[in-house]
Each structure stands twice: as structure tokens, then as C-alpha cells.
Amino acid sequence: MKTYRFGIIGCGLMGREFGSAVARWCHLTDLDFRPEIVSVCDVNDEMLGWFSSNFPSITQVTGDYHEMLANPEVDCVYCAVPHNLHEQFYCDIIRAGKHLLGEKPFGIDKPANDAINACIARHPDVFVRCSSEFPFFPPMQRLGRMIEEQAFGTIIEVNSGFLHSSDLNPNKVINWKRMIDVNGEYGCLGDLGLHPCHMPFKAGWYPKNVRAILSNIMTQRPDKSGNLVPCETWDNGTLLCEAVDPSGGNVFPLTIKTQRIAPGETDTWYFEVRGTRACGRWSSTNPRRIELMFYEPGTDQGWQQIDMGWEPAFKGITGGIFEFGFTDCIQQMWAAFLYELHVGSSLSRFASCVTPDEVAYTHRLFTAALKSQADGTTENV
Ligand SMILES: NC(=O)c1ccc[n+]([C@@H]2O[C@H](COP(=O)([O-])OP(=O)(O)OC[C@H]3O[C@@H](n4cnc5c(N)ncnc54)[C@H](O)[C@@H]3O)[C@@H](O)[C@H]2O)c1
């Protein structure tokens, strides 16, 4: 059993999710590697307390990530900090020779992402991937296998999105994700947009062009003292793209939707493929259900609804009839990261983390989307 020793920089919402996935690593079977958290870094002491009291393996607790990077006991780093810190932190981590799983958007904007990619190119021995857990739900894995088998026929249309309603309440206190200088000009695209790009990009369905409609619905929010302050980030974004299917060369509409103000949606990821031979769709609203339609000329067009059980890419102890959830999804993503680092290749195309090249394409797309919104034009990506 090979142990990969981790440091976590940014012990907030996502840092803790990783901690929990590590704490129950024995859930996964058939793996000859495991992560161990040895070092944690956050500028907020409250965040560090949860780690120190739950992980006896931790030998370093610091508010200065440079101390972690100087620690020879740390092999890999998970970095989950606000977007304005990505470029500096990721480049320092890579230069220190630590393998990195970094959070999206992997740079606050395209110049920051370009700088990170230049740093990756100078350090080919460092393994770098970007976090996105969306495709690890079993129905998404199944749709991925169908894409690989070209079961959909000619692609007619693909719709992929991430909608939630956490900003619907106008009284919600502003936080860094609603501030341009910390979250970035992309707004909801930078915050949510990588997730709905993950499956289409793994499929090879890259947008050629984009017409973006972005909205800033709540233009003010209260700060911690209750004073109304400007809230300038884009809340919702719809990207209508033309994408190309590399298998047949045909061009089809690809819609990518990201909304932080989507009434009725708690945290909904969805993905839909419509093809001439088959259609498939999944939404996290009903996470175990996949809907499929297989079409033969002259036959009825009936949707099948299949409730999938615990059928993930990386096997584990849970019975096959039980439900799969968000925390499973996070752990599967971590298994995919470590599998690729350990083995040298991914388990499968859709059981793999987002690569730096795929992230770079999201920055091209989101940068073109900002121009499309500003000028009311369709922009090449
Ligand atoms: N993959 C996902 O599903 C998902 C979900 C939410 C957020 N994210 C991404 O994760 C990253 C962090 O988001 P979050 O929701 O966890 O935010 P968060 O605010 O909950 O956590 C960020 C943490 O970084 C810490 N931090 C800030 N400055 C620091 C510094 N100089 N040194 C060390 N620590 C510092 C903060 O104290 C905080 O604890 C972002 O890039 C975000 O886009 C990903």
C-alpha cells in the first residue's frame, strides 16, 4: 500500500470535504494506494481546529503555506482557496515539486490560467489536475460509456448545466464569491462553469463559438454590518455554443448554463445528450435515475427510467442497491486523481479529473463569453 502524504491549503468548505473522503478511505476496495493528511494551512484558526482534532496524522498546522511547501514530508497538495490566490499559490506549489489538485477556475482569469499552465510546462514531473466531481455519479459514468461506444448516433444537441438557488435570498450577506476582485470578472462562470464543461470536454465536444447571455440580478447585498454594498458579479449565465463531434465531424448546439439564482433548484447538475440513435439524460435532482431512449426506425420513442445503485468507477464496500451521494462523488474524484498519479494513466476517459488543457479551454470559452455579453456578438472560442 503506497501512502501519498497530503497538505491542504484552504480548509473551508471543500478542504473539509477532502478531509472526510480521506478519513473513510477504507470505504474503497481494490486500491493499493491511499492519501494521508500530514499538513494543513489556513489563515483562519477556526478552520484548522476541525482538522487537528480529527486527524492524528497531521504533524504541521500553519497559517503560512510556504512552510508547508518547505516540508519534505508533503508529497501532494490540495489547494482550495479564493480565486484571486490561485495563480500565486498554484505556481508556488508546482515550483516546490508537489503534485497538485487545484480548485476551479484554476486562475481568476485567462492571464492567470496562462501563467499557471506555463509553470506546469516547466515542471513536467509534477502531476496537476483540477477538481470537478460531476461525472463521478454512476448515471454520468454510464452516459460516458455510451459516448465512448458512440451509442447516440449523430449528436443532435447537448445540454449541460449547474443551477442553484443559494443567492435567491436578497438578504444573504455578501461573501468573496460575489466580489469581482476576489471571484473574478467571470462571476458565476468562474464559480460554477467548469462543472458543466467537464463531460462535454471529456467527450471531445469543444465549443467553436459562443453567444452568451449573462445577468446580474442582485446588484446589491448587505455586508456583515447590514449596509447595502454593490454586488457586481454575474449571477446567471447561459452559453449557446456550436460544438463539433470529433467522431463524425458534425456541428451541433451545446448549451452550458450556470445559475446562482435558479428558483426551486437546491444544487442541480444536469446533462442531456440527444442523438439520432439514442438520447440520455441525468439530473442530480434525482441522482440515482438515468433516463434513456433508444430509437429504431418504425418503433415507439419511449423513455426508459432506470434507478441505478451504488455502481461507481472505483469499487467499494457499499451494497450495489444502495444510493450514491455527493460525498461518494468527491471520494471517487480523489480516487481518480490518485489512481492517475499512481498508475500513470486514468482508469477510463470519464473516470478522470479535468486536465490543465481542458481547464485552459474553459478560460478561452469564458473570456469569449464576456466579450459576447459586452458586444452582443457571437464570438469564436
Ligand atoms: N469542486 C466543487 O464542487 C467546489 C465547490 C465549492 C467551491 N469550490 C472551489 O474551491 C475553492 C475554495 O472555495 P470554498 O467554497 O472552499 O471557499 P471557502 O471560503 O469555504 O474556503 C476557502 C478557505 O481558504 C482560506 N484562505 C483564504 N486565504 C488564505 C491564505 N492566504 N492562506 C491559506 N488559506 C487561506 C479561507 O480562510 C477559507 O477557509 C474555490 O476555488 C472554489 O471555486 C469547488
Ligand as a Chemical Component Dictionary entry (heavy atoms), coordinates in Angstrom:
data_LIG
# 
_chem_comp.id                   LIG 
_chem_comp.type                 NON-POLYMER 
_chem_comp.pdbx_formal_charge   0 
_chem_comp.three_letter_code    LIG 
# 
loop_
_chem_comp_atom.comp_id 
_chem_comp_atom.atom_id 
_chem_comp_atom.alt_atom_id 
_chem_comp_atom.type_symbol 
_chem_comp_atom.charge 
_chem_comp_atom.model_Cartn_x 
_chem_comp_atom.model_Cartn_y 
_chem_comp_atom.model_Cartn_z 
_chem_comp_atom.pdbx_ordinal 
LIG N1  N1  N 0  -15.446 21.352 -6.616 1  
LIG C1  C1  C 0  -16.502 21.929 -6.074 2  
LIG O1  O1  O 0  -17.619 21.402 -6.113 3  
LIG C2  C2  C 0  -16.352 23.251 -5.386 4  
LIG C3  C3  C 0  -17.373 23.730 -4.554 5  
LIG C4  C4  C 0  -17.190 24.941 -3.894 6  
LIG C5  C5  C 0  -16.013 25.666 -4.092 7  
LIG N2  N2  N 1  -15.044 25.185 -4.932 8  
LIG C6  C6  C 0  -13.794 25.938 -5.152 9  
LIG O2  O2  O 0  -12.967 25.746 -4.001 10 
LIG C7  C7  C 0  -12.173 26.901 -3.770 11 
LIG C8  C8  C 0  -12.463 27.367 -2.344 12 
LIG O3  O3  O 0  -13.856 27.552 -2.209 13 
LIG P1  P1  P 0  -14.612 27.221 -0.845 14 
LIG O4  O4  O 0  -16.068 27.207 -1.155 15 
LIG O5  O5  O -1 -13.978 26.047 -0.163 16 
LIG O6  O6  O 0  -14.265 28.566 -0.063 17 
LIG P2  P2  P 0  -14.198 28.829 1.490  18 
LIG O7  O7  O 0  -14.255 30.315 1.644  19 
LIG O8  O8  O 0  -15.169 27.974 2.241  20 
LIG O9  O9  O 0  -12.734 28.301 1.848  21 
LIG C9  C9  C 0  -11.560 28.967 1.433  22 
LIG C10 C10 C 0  -10.569 28.867 2.574  23 
LIG O10 O10 O 0  -9.333  29.460 2.149  24 
LIG C11 C11 C 0  -8.793  30.102 3.284  25 
LIG N3  N3  N 0  -7.792  31.093 2.886  26 
LIG C12 C12 C 0  -8.008  32.345 2.406  27 
LIG N4  N4  N 0  -6.819  32.964 2.216  28 
LIG C13 C13 C 0  -5.854  32.074 2.571  29 
LIG C14 C14 C 0  -4.424  32.128 2.606  30 
LIG N5  N5  N 0  -3.747  33.233 2.237  31 
LIG N6  N6  N 0  -3.740  31.035 3.041  32 
LIG C15 C15 C 0  -4.412  29.920 3.433  33 
LIG N7  N7  N 0  -5.762  29.823 3.428  34 
LIG C16 C16 C 0  -6.476  30.888 3.000  35 
LIG C17 C17 C 0  -10.003 30.733 3.978  36 
LIG O11 O11 O 0  -9.737  31.086 5.331  37 
LIG C18 C18 C 0  -11.025 29.609 3.832  38 
LIG O12 O12 O 0  -11.042 28.735 4.945  39 
LIG C19 C19 C 0  -12.571 27.907 -4.855 40 
LIG O13 O13 O 0  -11.643 27.836 -5.895 41 
LIG C20 C20 C 0  -13.929 27.440 -5.314 42 
LIG O14 O14 O 0  -14.225 27.785 -6.665 43 
LIG C21 C21 C 0  -15.196 23.986 -5.550 44 
# 
loop_
_chem_comp_bond.comp_id 
_chem_comp_bond.atom_id_1 
_chem_comp_bond.atom_id_2 
_chem_comp_bond.value_order 
_chem_comp_bond.pdbx_ordinal 
LIG N1  C1  SING 1  
LIG C1  O1  DOUB 2  
LIG C1  C2  SING 3  
LIG C2  C3  SING 4  
LIG C2  C21 DOUB 5  
LIG C3  C4  DOUB 6  
LIG C4  C5  SING 7  
LIG C5  N2  DOUB 8  
LIG N2  C6  SING 9  
LIG N2  C21 SING 10 
LIG C6  O2  SING 11 
LIG C6  C20 SING 12 
LIG O2  C7  SING 13 
LIG C7  C8  SING 14 
LIG C7  C19 SING 15 
LIG C8  O3  SING 16 
LIG O3  P1  SING 17 
LIG P1  O4  DOUB 18 
LIG P1  O5  SING 19 
LIG P1  O6  SING 20 
LIG O6  P2  SING 21 
LIG P2  O7  DOUB 22 
LIG P2  O8  SING 23 
LIG P2  O9  SING 24 
LIG O9  C9  SING 25 
LIG C9  C10 SING 26 
LIG C10 O10 SING 27 
LIG C10 C18 SING 28 
LIG O10 C11 SING 29 
LIG C11 N3  SING 30 
LIG C11 C17 SING 31 
LIG N3  C12 SING 32 
LIG N3  C16 SING 33 
LIG C12 N4  DOUB 34 
LIG N4  C13 SING 35 
LIG C13 C14 SING 36 
LIG C13 C16 DOUB 37 
LIG C14 N5  SING 38 
LIG C14 N6  DOUB 39 
LIG N6  C15 SING 40 
LIG C15 N7  DOUB 41 
LIG N7  C16 SING 42 
LIG C17 O11 SING 43 
LIG C17 C18 SING 44 
LIG C18 O12 SING 45 
LIG C19 O13 SING 46 
LIG C19 C20 SING 47 
LIG C20 O14 SING 48 
# 
